[in-house]
């Protein structure tokens, strides 16, 4: 981001639409990708991303630059909201957004890759997401936060409010289970 986080927030709160657009354009892809990992649905991830930005906008007055940079604050808030939504859907499955993973097309493009490689990459991404979807909720959440979001163990502890040993155990069990699922799906060998 060109502007400092504190300056962007100050400008947003003063009604500067360009500052808000800068925040949205900078973070929308990361927030969408995280939302997709938890919903497995493009439409649900788009809706959830929009809801997250509405909540961010409403809570900009709570941002304190002394507590950390804007990126960390925004992503922590986003993760918390997305995980809350995920937990809610687990408790109320009739509201589940899940749709066919095959319908999803990733928007990231590899530079210089052939059409065949792009198709293979999409297929592999869809298979991995399908395998992630098969993990039990507690393991899935920890694996996504650690291996996809690259959060530290302490950050996961803070978000999920469970002991560090439990986080490490769930990540380990989740990785083992994910490997078994991928082998059964014949995505990986051995």
N, CA, C and O atoms as a DFTB+ gen file, in Angstrom:
760 C
 N C O
     1  1       0.843      -1.185       0.000
     2  2       0.000       0.000       0.000
     3  2       0.878       1.234       0.000
     4  3       1.899       1.289       0.685
     5  1       0.467       2.222      -0.777
     6  2       1.240       3.454      -0.844
     7  2       1.144       4.227       0.461
     8  3       2.160       4.686       0.983
     9  1      -0.041       4.375       0.986
    10  2      -0.254       5.182       2.184
    11  2      -0.037       4.343       3.424
    12  3      -0.133       3.116       3.393
    13  1       0.259       5.026       4.518
    14  2       0.374       4.302       5.776
    15  2      -1.030       3.887       6.210
    16  3      -2.022       4.513       5.835
    17  1      -1.095       2.819       7.009
    18  2      -2.379       2.329       7.478
    19  2      -3.149       3.377       8.245
    20  3      -4.344       3.565       8.016
    21  1      -2.476       4.066       9.158
    22  2      -3.141       5.083       9.977
    23  2      -3.696       6.202       9.099
    24  3      -4.797       6.700       9.335
    25  1      -2.924       6.591       8.085
    26  2      -3.371       7.656       7.186
    27  2      -4.585       7.195       6.370
    28  3      -5.547       7.944       6.204
    29  1      -4.532       5.973       5.869
    30  2      -5.663       5.443       5.100
    31  2      -6.931       5.416       5.942
    32  3      -7.994       5.836       5.486
    33  1      -6.819       4.923       7.166
    34  2      -7.981       4.841       8.049
    35  2      -8.509       6.237       8.353
    36  3      -9.719       6.461       8.339
    37  1      -7.608       7.175       8.628
    38  2      -8.024       8.558       8.921
    39  2      -8.784       9.130       7.731
    40  3      -9.830       9.757       7.902
    41  1      -8.257       8.913       6.514
    42  2      -8.914       9.423       5.315
    43  2     -10.273       8.748       5.088
    44  3     -11.235       9.409       4.696
    45  1     -10.353       7.437       5.332
    46  2     -11.635       6.719       5.195
    47  2     -12.669       7.291       6.143
    48  3     -13.805       7.568       5.756
    49  1     -12.264       7.462       7.377
    50  2     -13.198       7.969       8.384
    51  2     -13.635       9.391       8.069
    52  3     -14.696       9.828       8.515
    53  1     -12.819      10.123       7.299
    54  2     -13.178      11.479       6.892
    55  2     -14.040      11.474       5.622
    56  3     -14.421      12.533       5.122
    57  1     -14.345      10.273       5.103
    58  2     -15.220      10.179       3.939
    59  2     -14.506      10.099       2.608
    60  3     -15.152      10.246       1.571
    61  1     -13.195       9.871       2.587
    62  2     -12.412       9.780       1.353
    63  2     -12.624       8.411       0.704
    64  3     -12.111       7.399       1.180
    65  1     -13.387       8.398      -0.389
    66  2     -13.697       7.147      -1.083
    67  2     -12.484       6.483      -1.700
    68  3     -12.432       5.256      -1.786
    69  1     -11.505       7.269      -2.134
    70  2     -10.294       6.695      -2.739
    71  2      -9.516       5.881      -1.723
    72  3      -8.952       4.841      -2.065
    73  1      -9.477       6.336      -0.487
    74  2      -8.762       5.605       0.560
    75  2      -9.441       4.257       0.789
    76  3      -8.767       3.236       0.928
    77  1     -10.776       4.251       0.827
    78  2     -11.502       2.993       1.021
    79  2     -11.264       2.056      -0.163
    80  3     -11.070       0.856       0.030
    81  1     -11.279       2.594      -1.385
    82  2     -11.017       1.775      -2.568
    83  2      -9.630       1.152      -2.502
    84  3      -9.438       0.011      -2.921
    85  1      -8.662       1.899      -1.975
    86  2      -7.304       1.365      -1.846
    87  2      -7.280       0.187      -0.874
    88  3      -6.613      -0.816      -1.128
    89  1      -7.999       0.305       0.224
    90  2      -8.067      -0.796       1.196
    91  2      -8.732      -2.012       0.550
    92  3      -8.217      -3.127       0.645
    93  1      -9.865      -1.800      -0.100
    94  2     -10.597      -2.910      -0.717
    95  2      -9.749      -3.574      -1.798
    96  3      -9.652      -4.801      -1.830
    97  1      -9.144      -2.804      -2.667
    98  2      -8.368      -3.409      -3.758
    99  2      -7.132      -4.130      -3.232
   100  3      -6.700      -5.121      -3.819
   101  1      -6.564      -3.647      -2.143
   102  2      -5.370      -4.283      -1.586
   103  2      -5.688      -5.609      -0.906
   104  3      -4.890      -6.542      -0.985
   105  1      -6.829      -5.714      -0.246
   106  2      -7.111      -6.883       0.585
   107  2      -8.184      -7.822       0.057
   108  3      -8.362      -8.910       0.605
   109  1      -8.905      -7.436      -0.989
   110  2     -10.053      -8.256      -1.416
   111  2      -9.655      -9.659      -1.847
   112  3     -10.359     -10.613      -1.517
   113  1      -8.569      -9.816      -2.561
   114  2      -8.170     -11.149      -3.028
   115  2      -7.818     -12.055      -1.850
   116  3      -8.235     -13.212      -1.814
   117  1      -7.057     -11.540      -0.890
   118  2      -6.674     -12.367       0.270
   119  2      -7.895     -12.776       1.082
   120  3      -8.004     -13.921       1.520
   121  1      -8.809     -11.839       1.280
   122  2     -10.001     -12.137       2.069
   123  2     -10.902     -13.114       1.311
   124  3     -11.449     -14.043       1.906
   125  1     -11.056     -12.906       0.006
   126  2     -11.856     -13.835      -0.798
   127  2     -11.264     -15.244      -0.734
   128  3     -11.996     -16.213      -0.528
   129  1      -9.946     -15.365      -0.911
   130  2      -9.314     -16.685      -0.896
   131  2      -9.533     -17.395       0.437
   132  3      -9.799     -18.597       0.469
   133  1      -9.423     -16.661       1.519
   134  2      -9.662     -17.255       2.839
   135  2     -11.128     -17.683       2.963
   136  3     -11.421     -18.783       3.432
   137  1     -12.035     -16.815       2.546
   138  2     -13.463     -17.137       2.621
   139  2     -13.778     -18.371       1.768
   140  3     -14.574     -19.218       2.173
   141  1     -13.163     -18.470       0.605
   142  2     -13.410     -19.631      -0.258
   143  2     -12.938     -20.921       0.405
   144  3     -13.599     -21.955       0.304
   145  1     -11.805     -20.858       1.076
   146  2     -11.285     -22.067       1.740
   147  2     -12.271     -22.597       2.778
   148  3     -12.357     -23.806       2.997
   149  1     -13.007     -21.704       3.409
   150  2     -13.951     -22.127       4.439
   151  2     -15.341     -22.435       3.884
   152  3     -16.081     -23.204       4.497
   153  1     -15.713     -21.858       2.745
   154  2     -17.065     -22.075       2.214
   155  2     -17.110     -23.060       1.051
   156  3     -18.136     -23.700       0.823
   157  1     -16.012     -23.188       0.317
   158  2     -15.947     -24.032      -0.893
   159  2     -16.967     -23.596      -1.938
   160  3     -17.427     -24.408      -2.741
   161  1     -17.311     -22.338      -1.926
   162  2     -18.305     -21.821      -2.861
   163  2     -17.902     -20.412      -3.295
   164  3     -17.625     -19.554      -2.458
   165  1     -17.872     -20.184      -4.589
   166  2     -17.505     -18.865      -5.097
   167  2     -18.509     -17.820      -4.618
   168  3     -18.129     -16.777      -4.087
   169  1     -19.806     -18.118      -4.815
   170  2     -20.837     -17.146      -4.434
   171  2     -20.806     -16.855      -2.942
   172  3     -20.900     -15.699      -2.530
   173  1     -20.673     -17.900      -2.132
   174  2     -20.634     -17.706      -0.682
   175  2     -19.392     -16.920      -0.290
   176  3     -19.456     -16.054       0.583
   177  1     -18.266     -17.214      -0.925
   178  2     -17.028     -16.493      -0.611
   179  2     -17.143     -15.022      -1.006
   180  3     -16.666     -14.142      -0.289
   181  1     -17.776     -14.764      -2.143
   182  2     -17.975     -13.369      -2.559
   183  2     -18.886     -12.645      -1.566
   184  3     -18.602     -11.518      -1.162
   185  1     -19.988     -13.303      -1.175
   186  2     -20.903     -12.700      -0.201
   187  2     -20.196     -12.449       1.125
   188  3     -20.330     -11.380       1.721
   189  1     -19.450     -13.439       1.574
   190  2     -18.752     -13.321       2.851
   191  2     -17.678     -12.238       2.786
   192  3     -17.485     -11.497       3.749
   193  1     -16.989     -12.144       1.670
   194  2     -15.983     -11.092       1.493
   195  2     -16.639      -9.725       1.599
   196  3     -16.112      -8.818       2.243
   197  1     -17.788      -9.589       0.965
   198  2     -18.516      -8.322       1.027
   199  2     -18.945      -8.019       2.467
   200  3     -18.814      -6.886       2.929
   201  1     -19.455      -9.027       3.169
   202  2     -19.849      -8.827       4.571
   203  2     -18.660      -8.420       5.428
   204  3     -18.778      -7.556       6.297
   205  1     -17.511      -9.047       5.179
   206  2     -16.308      -8.715       5.945
   207  2     -15.933      -7.253       5.716
   208  3     -15.593      -6.544       6.663
   209  1     -15.993      -6.802       4.470
   210  2     -15.645      -5.403       4.205
   211  2     -16.639      -4.426       4.833
   212  3     -16.258      -3.343       5.275
   213  1     -17.911      -4.814       4.871
   214  2     -18.898      -3.964       5.550
   215  2     -18.544      -3.845       7.028
   216  3     -18.566      -2.752       7.595
   217  1     -18.216      -4.984       7.650
   218  2     -17.840      -4.972       9.065
   219  2     -16.551      -4.181       9.297
   220  3     -16.435      -3.446      10.277
   221  1     -15.588      -4.335       8.391
   222  2     -14.337      -3.579       8.512
   223  2     -14.641      -2.088       8.473
   224  3     -14.144      -1.317       9.294
   225  1     -15.464      -1.692       7.506
   226  2     -15.787      -0.272       7.364
   227  2     -16.447       0.269       8.635
   228  3     -16.143       1.369       9.096
   229  1     -17.360      -0.539       9.186
   230  2     -18.070      -0.097      10.392
   231  2     -17.174      -0.035      11.619
   232  3     -17.484       0.674      12.577
   233  1     -16.067      -0.766      11.601
   234  2     -15.205      -0.802      12.789
   235  2     -13.880      -0.070      12.586
   236  3     -12.962      -0.229      13.392
   237  1     -13.766       0.724      11.531
   238  2     -12.517       1.454      11.295
   239  2     -12.125       2.332      12.476
   240  3     -10.939       2.560      12.717
   241  1     -13.114       2.821      13.207
   242  2     -12.792       3.685      14.353
   243  2     -12.108       2.903      15.478
   244  3     -11.556       3.506      16.399
   245  1     -12.138       1.569      15.415
   246  2     -11.474       0.755      16.434
   247  2     -10.010       0.482      16.106
   248  3      -9.273      -0.040      16.942
   249  1      -9.586       0.835      14.886
   250  2      -8.195       0.592      14.507
   251  2      -7.280       1.543      15.263
   252  3      -7.505       2.753      15.301
   253  1      -6.241       0.969      15.865
   254  2      -5.254       1.748      16.604
   255  2      -3.880       1.386      16.062
   256  3      -3.398       0.273      16.271
   257  1      -3.250       2.326      15.367
   258  2      -1.951       2.078      14.742
   259  2      -0.900       1.675      15.768
   260  3       0.072       1.003      15.423
   261  1      -1.079       2.074      17.021
   262  2      -0.108       1.718      18.062
   263  2      -0.164       0.223      18.378
   264  3       0.807      -0.341      18.881
   265  1      -1.286      -0.413      18.087
   266  2      -1.454      -1.839      18.372
   267  2      -0.905      -2.733      17.255
   268  3      -0.813      -3.947      17.438
   269  1      -0.548      -2.174      16.135
   270  2      -0.027      -2.967      15.017
   271  2      -0.418      -2.354      13.692
   272  3      -1.198      -1.403      13.637
   273  1       0.135      -2.913      12.616
   274  2      -0.140      -2.309      11.310
   275  2      -1.522      -2.702      10.783
   276  3      -2.145      -3.647      11.269
   277  1      -1.975      -1.967       9.796
   278  2      -3.318      -2.136       9.245
   279  2      -3.517      -3.529       8.657
   280  3      -4.584      -4.119       8.822
   281  1      -2.518      -4.055       7.982
   282  2      -2.637      -5.380       7.370
   283  2      -2.966      -6.435       8.425
   284  3      -3.897      -7.222       8.253
   285  1      -2.203      -6.449       9.509
   286  2      -2.453      -7.444      10.565
   287  2      -3.842      -7.265      11.173
   288  3      -4.545      -8.246      11.416
   289  1      -4.236      -6.029      11.417
   290  2      -5.544      -5.759      12.017
   291  2      -6.668      -6.225      11.091
   292  3      -7.601      -6.897      11.530
   293  1      -6.573      -5.865       9.803
   294  2      -7.612      -6.240       8.841
   295  2      -7.709      -7.753       8.666
   296  3      -8.807      -8.307       8.630
   297  1      -6.570      -8.414       8.559
   298  2      -6.598      -9.855       8.338
   299  2      -7.051     -10.595       9.598
   300  3      -7.735     -11.613       9.494
   301  1      -6.690     -10.112      10.766
   302  2      -7.156     -10.739      12.009
   303  2      -8.684     -10.607      12.110
   304  3      -9.377     -11.572      12.434
   305  1      -9.193      -9.412      11.832
   306  2     -10.638      -9.186      11.861
   307  2     -11.330     -10.068      10.824
   308  3     -12.360     -10.677      11.114
   309  1     -10.774     -10.136       9.632
   310  2     -11.351     -10.956       8.559
   311  2     -11.392     -12.426       8.956
   312  3     -12.421     -13.086       8.817
   313  1     -10.259     -12.939       9.455
   314  2     -10.206     -14.342       9.866
   315  2     -11.257     -14.638      10.934
   316  3     -11.962     -15.645      10.863
   317  1     -11.352     -13.757      11.913
   318  2     -12.328     -13.975      12.984
   319  2     -13.750     -14.017      12.438
   320  3     -14.532     -14.884      12.827
   321  1     -14.093     -13.105      11.551
   322  2     -15.443     -13.064      10.988
   323  2     -15.726     -14.300      10.127
   324  3     -16.818     -14.865      10.183
   325  1     -14.745     -14.708       9.339
   326  2     -14.926     -15.864       8.454
   327  2     -15.033     -17.145       9.284
   328  3     -15.849     -18.014       8.977
   329  1     -14.227     -17.262      10.316
   330  2     -14.309     -18.444      11.181
   331  2     -15.629     -18.465      11.940
   332  3     -16.228     -19.528      12.104
   333  1     -16.088     -17.313      12.401
   334  2     -17.399     -17.245      13.056
   335  2     -18.498     -17.714      12.110
   336  3     -19.383     -18.470      12.509
   337  1     -18.442     -17.264      10.853
   338  2     -19.424     -17.679       9.859
   339  2     -19.347     -19.193       9.643
   340  3     -20.375     -19.866       9.567
   341  1     -18.140     -19.718       9.545
   342  2     -17.936     -21.155       9.333
   343  2     -18.531     -21.951      10.497
   344  3     -19.231     -22.940      10.279
   345  1     -18.260     -21.531      11.706
   346  2     -18.807     -22.223      12.881
   347  2     -20.337     -22.166      12.874
   348  3     -21.001     -23.151      13.197
   349  1     -20.886     -21.014      12.505
   350  2     -22.342     -20.868      12.452
   351  2     -22.935     -21.847      11.443
   352  3     -23.940     -22.500      11.724
   353  1     -22.316     -21.947      10.273
   354  2     -22.826     -22.871       9.248
   355  2     -22.678     -24.325       9.673
   356  3     -23.490     -25.167       9.287
   357  1     -21.648     -24.633      10.465
   358  2     -21.493     -26.004      10.952
   359  2     -22.615     -26.364      11.927
   360  3     -23.085     -27.501      11.961
   361  1     -23.035     -25.370      12.721
   362  2     -24.121     -25.603      13.681
   363  2     -25.482     -25.610      12.994
   364  3     -26.425     -26.228      13.486
   365  1     -25.586     -24.911      11.839
   366  2     -26.851     -24.791      11.108
   367  2     -26.637     -25.233       9.667
   368  3     -26.584     -24.395       8.767
   369  1     -26.512     -26.543       9.435
   370  2     -26.155     -27.029       8.097
   371  2     -27.146     -26.669       7.001
   372  3     -26.768     -26.640       5.829
   373  1     -28.394     -26.395       7.338
   374  2     -29.357     -26.029       6.293
   375  2     -28.973     -24.707       5.631
   376  3     -29.440     -24.405       4.533
   377  1     -28.135     -23.926       6.287
   378  2     -27.676     -22.659       5.715
   379  2     -26.344     -22.813       4.994
   380  3     -25.727     -21.815       4.619
   381  1     -25.895     -24.043       4.797
   382  2     -24.579     -24.283       4.212
   383  2     -24.521     -23.748       2.786
   384  3     -25.489     -23.832       2.029
   385  1     -23.369     -23.199       2.444
   386  2     -23.164     -22.647       1.109
   387  2     -22.534     -23.649       0.154
   388  3     -22.424     -23.366      -1.039
   389  1     -22.122     -24.796       0.638
   390  2     -21.297     -25.702      -0.157
   391  2     -21.929     -25.992      -1.521
   392  3     -23.126     -26.260      -1.624
   393  1     -21.116     -25.933      -2.539
   394  2     -21.544     -26.315      -3.874
   395  2     -20.451     -27.187      -4.474
   396  3     -19.451     -27.474      -3.817
   397  1     -20.638     -27.601      -5.704
   398  2     -19.663     -28.485      -6.326
   399  2     -18.337     -27.776      -6.502
   400  3     -18.274     -26.663      -7.023
   401  1     -17.275     -28.437      -6.058
   402  2     -15.935     -27.866      -6.176
   403  2     -15.563     -27.722      -7.649
   404  3     -14.820     -26.809      -8.012
   405  1     -16.075     -28.618      -8.506
   406  2     -15.737     -28.549      -9.925
   407  2     -16.208     -27.236     -10.564
   408  3     -15.659     -26.795     -11.574
   409  1     -17.229     -26.624      -9.963
   410  2     -17.747     -25.375     -10.522
   411  2     -16.827     -24.194     -10.263
   412  3     -16.966     -23.143     -10.890
   413  1     -15.890     -24.363      -9.343
   414  2     -15.023     -23.250      -8.981
   415  2     -13.879     -23.102      -9.975
   416  3     -13.252     -24.085     -10.369
   417  1     -13.615     -21.866     -10.375
   418  2     -12.443     -21.589     -11.190
   419  2     -11.606     -20.578     -10.448
   420  3     -12.092     -19.509     -10.077
   421  1     -10.361     -20.908     -10.232
   422  2      -9.471     -19.995      -9.535
   423  2      -9.147     -18.837     -10.463
   424  3      -9.037     -19.017     -11.676
   425  1      -8.995     -17.658      -9.897
   426  2      -8.764     -16.463     -10.699
   427  2      -7.291     -16.151     -10.872
   428  3      -6.936     -15.237     -11.617
   429  1      -6.433     -16.888     -10.200
   430  2      -5.004     -16.638     -10.308
   431  2      -4.485     -17.302     -11.577
   432  3      -4.828     -18.449     -11.864
   433  1      -3.681     -16.602     -12.320
   434  2      -3.131     -17.127     -13.560
   435  2      -1.617     -17.230     -13.434
   436  3      -0.960     -16.301     -12.964
   437  1      -1.077     -18.351     -13.851
   438  2       0.380     -18.505     -13.872
   439  2       0.884     -17.884     -15.161
   440  3       0.363     -18.167     -16.240
   441  1       1.895     -17.041     -15.051
   442  2       2.432     -16.351     -16.213
   443  2       3.148     -17.361     -17.107
   444  3       3.969     -18.148     -16.634
   445  1       2.832     -17.334     -18.400
   446  2       3.529     -18.158     -19.367
   447  2       3.181     -19.641     -19.343
   448  3       3.896     -20.440     -19.947
   449  1       2.118     -20.029     -18.672
   450  2       1.793     -21.453     -18.646
   451  2       0.894     -21.790     -19.826
   452  3       0.112     -20.962     -20.292
   453  1       1.023     -23.013     -20.291
   454  2       0.208     -23.440     -21.423
   455  2      -1.220     -23.699     -20.948
   456  3      -1.490     -23.801     -19.751
   457  1      -2.115     -23.800     -21.908
   458  2      -3.520     -24.065     -21.581
   459  2      -3.651     -25.408     -20.873
   460  3      -4.434     -25.536     -19.932
   461  1      -2.894     -26.410     -21.314
   462  2      -2.955     -27.733     -20.689
   463  2      -2.493     -27.662     -19.229
   464  3      -3.132     -28.242     -18.350
   465  1      -1.393     -26.959     -18.967
   466  2      -0.902     -26.828     -17.589
   467  2      -1.915     -26.091     -16.725
   468  3      -2.094     -26.423     -15.553
   469  1      -2.573     -25.097     -17.297
   470  2      -3.585     -24.336     -16.555
   471  2      -4.749     -25.251     -16.184
   472  3      -5.249     -25.189     -15.061
   473  1      -5.178     -26.085     -17.100
   474  2      -6.275     -27.026     -16.833
   475  2      -5.853     -28.014     -15.745
   476  3      -6.626     -28.297     -14.829
   477  1      -4.636     -28.535     -15.843
   478  2      -4.136     -29.472     -14.833
   479  2      -4.038     -28.807     -13.462
   480  3      -4.364     -29.421     -12.446
   481  1      -3.590     -27.556     -13.434
   482  2      -3.462     -26.825     -12.168
   483  2      -4.831     -26.611     -11.540
   484  3      -5.004     -26.785     -10.334
   485  1      -5.798     -26.234     -12.361
   486  2      -7.161     -26.035     -11.853
   487  2      -7.736     -27.324     -11.292
   488  3      -8.369     -27.335     -10.237
   489  1      -7.500     -28.422     -12.024
   490  2      -8.011     -29.710     -11.575
   491  2      -7.368     -30.111     -10.243
   492  3      -8.053     -30.592      -9.340
   493  1      -6.065     -29.915     -10.128
   494  2      -5.367     -30.233      -8.879
   495  2      -5.881     -29.360      -7.731
   496  3      -6.109     -29.855      -6.627
   497  1      -6.060     -28.069      -7.990
   498  2      -6.587     -27.163      -6.955
   499  2      -7.974     -27.607      -6.498
   500  3      -8.275     -27.592      -5.305
   501  1      -8.812     -28.003      -7.450
   502  2     -10.162     -28.457      -7.110
   503  2     -10.101     -29.740      -6.287
   504  3     -10.873     -29.904      -5.342
   505  1      -9.187     -30.655      -6.636
   506  2      -9.058     -31.905      -5.890
   507  2      -8.558     -31.649      -4.471
   508  3      -9.041     -32.260      -3.519
   509  1      -7.595     -30.749      -4.333
   510  2      -7.081     -30.430      -3.000
   511  2      -8.180     -29.787      -2.158
   512  3      -8.331     -30.120      -0.982
   513  1      -8.947     -28.872      -2.747
   514  2     -10.044     -28.250      -1.997
   515  2     -11.084     -29.296      -1.609
   516  3     -11.626     -29.250      -0.504
   517  1     -11.364     -30.232      -2.501
   518  2     -12.313     -31.306      -2.195
   519  2     -11.809     -32.134      -1.011
   520  3     -12.586     -32.517      -0.137
   521  1     -10.508     -32.406      -0.994
   522  2      -9.918     -33.171       0.114
   523  2      -9.987     -32.371       1.414
   524  3     -10.301     -32.925       2.468
   525  1      -9.700     -31.089       1.345
   526  2      -9.789     -30.227       2.536
   527  2     -11.217     -30.238       3.074
   528  3     -11.429     -30.281       4.286
   529  1     -12.189     -30.199       2.172
   530  2     -13.599     -30.208       2.580
   531  2     -13.976     -31.481       3.334
   532  3     -14.920     -31.475       4.124
   533  1     -13.247     -32.568       3.099
   534  2     -13.564     -33.842       3.747
   535  2     -12.986     -33.948       5.156
   536  3     -13.338     -34.863       5.900
   537  1     -12.105     -33.025       5.527
   538  2     -11.531     -33.058       6.876
   539  2     -12.593     -32.707       7.912
   540  3     -13.497     -31.922       7.626
   541  1     -12.497     -33.278       9.110
   542  2     -13.395     -32.851      10.191
   543  2     -13.197     -31.354      10.464
   544  3     -12.103     -30.824      10.270
   545  1     -14.242     -30.690      10.907
   546  2     -14.238     -29.240      11.091
   547  2     -13.041     -28.737      11.894
   548  3     -12.380     -27.789      11.471
   549  1     -12.746     -29.351      13.045
   550  2     -11.674     -28.846      13.890
   551  2     -10.311     -28.964      13.219
   552  3      -9.476     -28.068      13.343
   553  1     -10.082     -30.065      12.509
   554  2      -8.810     -30.250      11.813
   555  2      -8.719     -29.324      10.605
   556  3      -7.671     -28.739      10.332
   557  1      -9.834     -29.201       9.888
   558  2      -9.867     -28.357       8.687
   559  2      -9.517     -26.910       9.029
   560  3      -8.712     -26.281       8.343
   561  1     -10.123     -26.394      10.083
   562  2      -9.881     -25.013      10.479
   563  2      -8.409     -24.782      10.779
   564  3      -7.825     -23.808      10.301
   565  1      -7.806     -25.659      11.559
   566  2      -6.393     -25.491      11.928
   567  2      -5.469     -25.619      10.722
   568  3      -4.512     -24.855      10.598
   569  1      -5.741     -26.576       9.829
   570  2      -4.907     -26.757       8.645
   571  2      -5.001     -25.531       7.732
   572  3      -3.982     -25.057       7.231
   573  1      -6.194     -25.024       7.518
   574  2      -6.356     -23.841       6.663
   575  2      -5.596     -22.654       7.253
   576  3      -4.872     -21.960       6.538
   577  1      -5.760     -22.422       8.543
   578  2      -5.109     -21.265       9.161
   579  2      -3.588     -21.390       9.142
   580  3      -2.893     -20.395       8.936
   581  1      -3.063     -22.590       9.352
   582  2      -1.613     -22.770       9.408
   583  2      -1.002     -22.882       8.016
   584  3      -0.053     -22.163       7.701
   585  1      -1.527     -23.768       7.184
   586  2      -0.871     -24.087       5.925
   587  2      -1.295     -23.210       4.754
   588  3      -0.533     -23.050       3.801
   589  1      -2.473     -22.652       4.808
   590  2      -2.917     -21.798       3.702
   591  2      -2.774     -20.327       4.078
   592  3      -2.255     -19.527       3.299
   593  1      -3.232     -19.978       5.264
   594  2      -3.110     -18.597       5.733
   595  2      -1.738     -18.301       6.337
   596  3      -1.394     -17.140       6.562
   597  1      -0.959     -19.344       6.599
   598  2       0.395     -19.226       7.143
   599  2       0.442     -18.460       8.459
   600  3       1.361     -17.678       8.706
   601  1      -0.560     -18.695       9.296
   602  2      -0.582     -18.071      10.618
   603  2       0.363     -18.824      11.546
   604  3       0.601     -20.018      11.368
   605  1       0.896     -18.120      12.531
   606  2       1.748     -18.762      13.535
   607  2       0.858     -19.560      14.486
   608  3      -0.358     -19.372      14.520
   609  1       1.476     -20.449      15.253
   610  2       0.709     -21.208      16.237
   611  2       0.035     -20.261      17.218
   612  3      -1.126     -20.464      17.576
   613  1       0.744     -19.236      17.656
   614  2       0.181     -18.302      18.633
   615  2      -1.013     -17.548      18.051
   616  3      -1.998     -17.316      18.752
   617  1      -0.936     -17.167      16.785
   618  2      -2.074     -16.479      16.154
   619  2      -3.297     -17.396      16.108
   620  3      -4.422     -16.946      16.328
   621  1      -3.077     -18.677      15.823
   622  2      -4.183     -19.623      15.777
   623  2      -4.777     -19.804      17.174
   624  3      -5.997     -19.860      17.334
   625  1      -3.910     -19.893      18.179
   626  2      -4.361     -19.982      19.574
   627  2      -5.252     -18.797      19.893
   628  3      -6.327     -18.957      20.472
   629  1      -4.801     -17.594      19.510
   630  2      -5.555     -16.376      19.798
   631  2      -6.904     -16.351      19.090
   632  3      -7.901     -15.922      19.671
   633  1      -6.943     -16.806      17.842
   634  2      -8.184     -16.782      17.065
   635  2      -9.175     -17.834      17.563
   636  3     -10.356     -17.542      17.748
   637  1      -8.689     -19.056      17.779
   638  2      -9.585     -20.157      18.133
   639  2      -9.806     -20.306      19.634
   640  3     -10.731     -20.991      20.070
   641  1      -8.950     -19.661      20.415
   642  2      -9.058     -19.707      21.881
   643  2      -9.000     -21.141      22.407
   644  3      -9.825     -21.567      23.214
   645  1      -7.975     -21.880      21.910
   646  2      -7.701     -23.237      22.386
   647  2      -6.211     -23.312      22.695
   648  3      -5.439     -22.495      22.193
   649  1      -5.789     -24.279      23.515
   650  2      -4.372     -24.380      23.885
   651  2      -3.464     -24.662      22.681
   652  3      -3.891     -25.255      21.691
   653  1      -2.208     -24.226      22.789
   654  2      -1.252     -24.410      21.698
   655  2      -1.043     -25.890      21.384
   656  3      -0.931     -26.265      20.216
   657  1      -0.990     -26.728      22.409
   658  2      -0.831     -28.165      22.183
   659  2      -1.962     -28.738      21.343
   660  3      -1.739     -29.595      20.488
   661  1      -3.175     -28.262      21.591
   662  2      -4.339     -28.705      20.816
   663  2      -4.207     -28.252      19.368
   664  3      -4.504     -29.010      18.445
   665  1      -3.756     -27.003      19.172
   666  2      -3.560     -26.477      17.814
   667  2      -2.550     -27.345      17.065
   668  3      -2.809     -27.770      15.940
   669  1      -1.394     -27.609      17.689
   670  2      -0.346     -28.407      17.035
   671  2      -0.840     -29.817      16.731
   672  3      -0.568     -30.360      15.661
   673  1      -1.558     -30.397      17.663
   674  2      -2.093     -31.748      17.477
   675  2      -3.081     -31.779      16.311
   676  3      -3.033     -32.682      15.477
   677  1      -3.976     -30.791      16.256
   678  2      -4.971     -30.758      15.175
   679  2      -4.314     -30.536      13.816
   680  3      -4.733     -31.119      12.816
   681  1      -3.286     -29.693      13.783
   682  2      -2.583     -29.457      12.519
   683  2      -1.914     -30.751      12.068
   684  3      -2.014     -31.130      10.901
   685  1      -1.242     -31.418      12.979
   686  2      -0.563     -32.668      12.654
   687  2      -1.567     -33.733      12.189
   688  3      -1.373     -34.366      11.151
   689  1      -2.633     -33.924      12.960
   690  2      -3.654     -34.906      12.587
   691  2      -4.325     -34.517      11.267
   692  3      -4.616     -35.374      10.433
   693  1      -4.566     -33.216      11.088
   694  2      -5.191     -32.738       9.853
   695  2      -4.328     -33.000       8.634
   696  3      -4.833     -33.405       7.587
   697  1      -3.022     -32.772       8.767
   698  2      -2.109     -33.018       7.644
   699  2      -2.067     -34.503       7.306
   700  3      -2.090     -34.881       6.135
   701  1      -2.005     -35.342       8.341
   702  2      -1.977     -36.795       8.119
   703  2      -3.265     -37.243       7.435
   704  3      -3.230     -38.002       6.466
   705  1      -4.400     -36.770       7.944
   706  2      -5.699     -37.141       7.368
   707  2      -5.821     -36.618       5.932
   708  3      -6.333     -37.318       5.059
   709  1      -5.354     -35.399       5.689
   710  2      -5.407     -34.818       4.346
   711  2      -4.567     -35.654       3.377
   712  3      -4.990     -35.899       2.247
   713  1      -3.391     -36.090       3.807
   714  2      -2.543     -36.937       2.964
   715  2      -3.254     -38.251       2.647
   716  3      -3.202     -38.718       1.509
   717  1      -3.922     -38.857       3.642
   718  2      -4.662     -40.106       3.409
   719  2      -5.784     -39.885       2.397
   720  3      -5.984     -40.693       1.491
   721  1      -6.513     -38.784       2.563
   722  2      -7.623     -38.479       1.648
   723  2      -7.092     -38.296       0.224
   724  3      -7.662     -38.825      -0.731
   725  1      -6.003     -37.549       0.091
   726  2      -5.426     -37.305      -1.234
   727  2      -4.932     -38.606      -1.868
   728  3      -5.049     -38.790      -3.079
   729  1      -4.374     -39.514      -1.045
   730  2      -3.954     -40.819      -1.576
   731  2      -5.170     -41.620      -2.045
   732  3      -5.143     -42.224      -3.118
   733  1      -6.240     -41.624      -1.234
   734  2      -7.451     -42.359      -1.626
   735  2      -8.045     -41.784      -2.915
   736  3      -8.592     -42.515      -3.741
   737  1      -7.926     -40.470      -3.071
   738  2      -8.452     -39.818      -4.281
   739  2      -7.485     -39.995      -5.465
   740  3      -7.780     -39.591      -6.589
   741  1      -6.332     -40.603      -5.185
   742  2      -5.281     -40.811      -6.176
   743  2      -4.708     -39.496      -6.711
   744  3      -4.307     -39.401      -7.871
   745  1      -4.679     -38.492      -5.843
   746  2      -4.076     -37.206      -6.213
   747  2      -2.578     -37.295      -5.978
   748  3      -1.792     -36.722      -6.732
   749  1      -2.177     -38.022      -4.919
   750  2      -0.755     -38.234      -4.639
   751  2      -0.517     -39.743      -4.533
   752  3      -1.431     -40.506      -4.223
   753  1       0.710     -40.153      -4.793
   754  2       1.075     -41.577      -4.748
   755  2       1.629     -41.938      -3.369
   756  3       2.043     -41.075      -2.595
   757  1       1.623     -43.222      -3.094
   758  2       2.199     -43.837      -1.875
   759  2       1.448     -43.525      -0.635
   760  3       1.825     -43.978       0.446
